[in-house]
Amino acid sequence: MEEERKHPEQESGILSELELENQKLREENERLKEYRANLSPKERLYDHISLTVKQMDIIIGCLLAVLAVVLVLAMVNR
């Protein structure tokens, strides 16, 4: 059984396509680096936390409820 061999023209065409794709990926990577450099520290922190916006809203709501309970208990115990 013979292995299928590609013609040199096909190999060079595939290589040039891969080189173009690689160049596009490099350019996109540079744009992402510039974008990240311009983010505020808060936004950079949020990029490292893998939570959805809905989950963050739930957490914030729970923390606000806990804070309200603590404040009410502090006022009652005066």
Secondary structure, 3 states (H helix, E strand, C coil): CCCCCCCHHHHHHHHHHHHHHHHHHHHHHHHHHHHHHCCCHHHHHHHHCCCCHHHHHHHHHHHHHHHHHHHHHHHHCC
